């Protein structure tokens, strides 16, 4: 008995800052439950620096209660600095209560803010959010983002994550340029852009999924990783799209990782099948090309062009998207001379959703014959079109000539 009481006293007598740190590591539901420990602990949770209303809060704490009936009193009772606030409960809809909750927050303490609207209409952000001057991380889902006139950006923002967010073209570019410390930008299925302008001197990571016609990196010297995919074919605007994209990427002096949908390169072939890009991607080390149609000569030629123009490429990842077998594609690949392009730095190749059709096999044969430093080629068979788990494909691939004596071909499915 004495031992138990001593341990309880030890915890209770810890400095308030340490108790706050402990509370901050607990899910909100558990932090609130500490109020039943004793009279002394009844209001310990009200100084918790993080309030996260998420899936686990919904499953373990809400029960038959409505979220709207709980958030306001919790915020009303809260004391001390609130550093993180997240509202991402499943099936949550836009409602006027959100603006009232934001009004209860101190604008000089919030560093991490998440608002996730799951269903219904998008929520127009209250202007008060734009007074959160200490903000370092902002995540918005299904919201309307339109900063007030004269807004000068979040000068401490490091991470911006936007999904299904309605943006205003005229103000978004200036908003990004005003957030001078921004390091990570993620835009998923937001408003489409005629021109997506990125002026962000500290930016290191960019992920974009949606629609744009042009992209311009005006000042992004530290940008290392770029992922671009498209939600529809509406992004194309004549012959200028691909060349604009490649020119923009070539202006990034720190670019090391690139994930791109392969069909976005097709228009490079409008004036004939290219052998090399007009620019060299000297810093690129990791390349992932997804949705690659192996039945299109134009796409294959542009992908080879991109690979040849990346002399320091170390890892290549291809996610196939093949439906038909086109004999001319195989003939085109067989006509390529591996001796004209030795991929000296390429160490690993991952071929995902591999069906083993002729164009895919010829593409792999070309890589094996060109990559003089290759160490591993991993094949992940397409389960819907490969019946034996990829064994027959693997056996055939192992018969292909290899420029690297160290190159090993493995079946990822069998490895798992």
N, C-alpha and C positions, 0 to 999 in steps of 0.2 A: 504494500500500500504506500509506504513512504517513498519507495523508488518511483512509483507511478506519479505521485504528487510532485516529486522533485523534477522529473522530466517535463511535466506540464508547466511548472513554474519557469523552468529554463527557457522554454519556447515563448511563454508569455512575456518574459522579461527582456527579450531581445530588443535592440533598438528599432524604432519605428521604421527606419529606412530598410532594414533587413526584412522585417515582416512584410513591408510593401513589395519587396523583390520576390519573396516567397509567394505572396498572393498573385503577383503578376505572372508567375509560372503556372498557376492553376487555371483550368477552364473556369469561365465565369460561374457556371452552376456550382462548382466545388467551392469557389471563393465565397459565394453567398451562403453555402451550407455551413461554413465555419461559424456562422452566427448562432448555431444551436449548441456549440461546445460549452459555452458558459456565458454568464452575464457580461463578463469582461470582453469576450470575443464577439458580442452581438453586433457591434458596428465596426469591427476591424476591416471588413471588406469594403467599406465605403471609401477608403483611401487607395483602393486597388488602382494602379495606373493604367490598366488595360480593361476595357469592356468589349467583349467579343460575343455577339449574338449570332451563332452559326448553327450548323446542322446538329452538332452535339447538344447545344443548348436547347434546340427545338425538340430533340428526341428525349432528352433526360430531364428537362426542367419545365418546359412549357405545359405539357400535358393537355388539359382542356382549356387552359388559359389562352387568351389572345395576346400576341406580342405587344400590341399597342397599349395594353393595360399594365405591362410590366416595365417597358423601357423608360417611360416618363418618371415613375417614382424612383427607379434605380438611379437615373441621372440626377433627380432632384435631391436625393440623399447623398450623392457622391461628394466627397471633400478632397481637397488637394489637387495636384496636377493630374489631368487625364492625358496620357501620352498617346494611347491607341484606342480607336473606336472602330468597330467593324460590325456591319449589319448585313448579314448574308444568310438569312434564314430561308430555307426552301419555300417556294410558292409565295414569297412575299411580294405584295403589290405596292405601287406608288400610293401615297396617302399624305394628307396635310400634316399628319403628326410628325413626319420627318423634319420639316422645317422647325417645328417647335422643339424637337430634340436637339437640333443643331444650335438653336438659340441658347440652350442651357450650357453649352461647352465654352470653356475659356479659349479664346482664339490665340493665346500666346503659349499654349502648352501642347496642343495636338501636333504630333509628328507623323502619325500613321492613320489614314482615314480610308475606310472601305464602305461603299454603298452599292449593294447588289440587289437590283430590282429583278425579280425572276419572271413575273407575269404581268400582263396588262400593259398599260401605257408607260412610256418613258417618263422619268421624273425630272422636272426642271430644277436644277440645283439652286438652292437659296444663295443669294449673294454673300451671305455671311461666311460661307466656306472660303471665299476668296480673301478673307481676312486672316486665315490661318497661316501666319507668317513663318511658323516653325515647321511647316509641313515638309517631310522628307519622302514620304511614300503615299501615293494617291491611287486608289483602285476604284473605278466606276464601271458599273454594268447597267446597261439600259437606262441611260440618263441623257438629259439635254445639257450640253456643256457650252455655255456662252458667257465668257467673262464680262463683267461690267465695263463700261467705257472708262478709260484711264487706268485699267488694271496693269500693274507692272510686273506681273509674274510672281512665282514662288521662288525666291532667291536661294532657298536651301533644298529644293526638291531634287531627289536623286532618282526616284523610280516612279514612272507614270504608266499605268495599265488601264487601257480603255477598251471596253468590249460592248458592241451594239450601242455605241454612243453617238448621238446626233451632234455634229460639229458644224461650226460656221466657218466657211472657207476663209473669209476676209480677216478673221481674228485668230485662227488657229496657228498659222505660221508665225505671227508676231508673238503669240503666247509662248510657243516653243523657244523662240529666240530669246525671250525674256527670262526663261528658266535656265540660267547660265551654268548651274551645277548638275544638270540632268545627265545621268549615266545610262539609264535603261528606259527605253520607250517601246511599249507594246500596243498595237492598234489592231483589233480583231473585229471585222464586220462593222466598221464605223461608216460614216458618211463617205461617199466616193469623192475623189478629187480630180480635177482637171490637171492640177500640178501640185504635187506633194513636196513642199519645201522644208528641208531640214537644216536649220542653222543652230547647231548645238556643239560648242567647242569641247565639252567634256563627255559627250555621248560615246558609249562603248558597245552598246547592244541595241539593235533595232529589229523588231518583228512586226511585219505587216501582212494582214490577210484582208483583202477587200478589193477595191477597184481604184486605180489611178491611171491617168494617161501619160503623165510625165513625172519624173522624180528628180529633184535637184538637191544635192548635198552642197550647201554653200560654205559651211565651215564645220567640218567634222573630222579633225585630224586624228582623233583617238578611236574612231569607230572600228572595232575589231570583228564583230559578228553581225551579219545581216541575214534575215530570213524573210523572203518575199514570196507570197502565194496569192492566188487570185480566186475570188469567189464566183466569177463568171467570165465569159469571153468578151464582155463589154469593154474591157480595158484597151482593146486594140484601136489604134487611130492611124491607119495607113502604114507607111513604111518607117515612121520615125520612132516607134516605141522601143524596139530592141536596141537600136543604136544609141538612143538616149539613155537607156538603162545601163548598157555596157560602159558608155562614156562616163556616166555618173559614178559607177562602181570603180572605174579606173582612177578616179580622182581621190580615192580614199587611201591614204598612204599607210594605214595600219590594218587594212582588211586582211583577216586571216581565215575566217570561216564564212562560207556562203551557202545558204539553202535557197534554191530557186526551183520553181516549177519549170520543167524542161521545155514545155511548149511555148513559153514566153520568149524563147530565142529564135523561133521559126522565121521571123521576118528578116533575120540576117541573111537568109538565103533568097530574098526577093530578086536580087540582081545576079544570081548564080550561086552555086554551092561554094561557101567560103572555106579556105584552108586554115587561115589564121585571123585572129581579130586585128583590127587596126591599132589596138593598144595591147599591152602585155600586163597581165595581172601578176606582178612580180611577188607580191607579199602573200598571195592566197596559198593556204596550206591544207584546208579541209573544204571539200566541195560535196554538197548533197543535192542531187537532182531528182525531184520527185515527179510522179505522173508522166513517166517517159514512154512515149508511144513508139514502140520498135517497128511499127509498120509504116513509118513516115521517113523517107530519105532526107527531107528537109530538116527534120528534127535531129536525126542521127548526125547529119553533117555539121549542124550547129553545135551539138554537144561535143563532137570530136574537136571542133574548132576551139571551143572554150577550154577543153583539156589541154590541147596543144599550146594554148596561149597562157598557160599557168605553169611556168617552168619549175616552181618550187612546191608543187602540189604533193602532199604526203599521204592524204587519205581521200578516197573517192567512194561515195555512197550513191547507189542508183536504186530508186524504187520504181519498178516497172509497172506499166499500165497497158498491157498488150492484149488485143482482142483477136486480130487477124494476122495471118502469115502472108507477107507480100514478098514474092520471090525476088523482085528487083532490089529490095533492101539488102538481102543476103549477098547478091551479086555486087552491090556497091561496096559493102564492107570487105568482101574478098579482094576487091581491087585496091584497097588501101594498103600502102607499103609501110610496115612497121619500122623499117630502117630509116624512114624519113622523119620519124619522131620517136626518140628514145626518152621515155619518162623515167629519168634517172632518180628522182626523189620520191616517187610513188612507192609507199611501203605497204599499205593495206587497201583492199577493195571489198566493199560489201554490196552484193547484188540481192535485193529484196523482192519478194513476190515473183520469183524467177519461174517461168513456165517451161523453159528449155526449147522454145521454138527456134527455128533456124536463125532469124536476125539476132536474137539474144545470144545464141551460141557463137555466132561469128563476131559479135561485139566483144565477148569475153576472150575469144581467140586473139583478137587484135590487141587487147590490153595485155594478155600474157606474153605476147611476142614483143611488146613495146616497153614494158616496165622492167628495166634492168635491175632495179633494186627491190622488187616486190618480195614481201615476206609472207603475206597471207591474203588469200581471196576466200571470203566467206559467202556461201550461197544459201539463201533462205528460200526454199521452194514455195510456190503458190499452192496452198493446200487444195484449192478448188480445181486445179488443172493437172496436178502431179499426183499420180496414184500410188507410187511406191516409196513415197517419202523423199524422193530426189536421188535415190541410189543409182539409177541408170544414168541420170544427168551427170552425177559426180564422176562415175566411171568413165564417161565419154570425155569430160573436161580434163581428166587426168592424163589423157592421151595427147592433148594439145601441146605443141612446142612452147617452152618457156624461156624468156630471155634471162630470167633469174634462177640460178640453181637452188636458191633458198626458198623459192615460192612454194607455199603449201596451200592446197585447196581443201576446204572443209565444208561439211554440210551442217549448217547452224541448227537445223531441226534435230539431227542426230546428236549433236553436241549437248543440246538441252535435255 
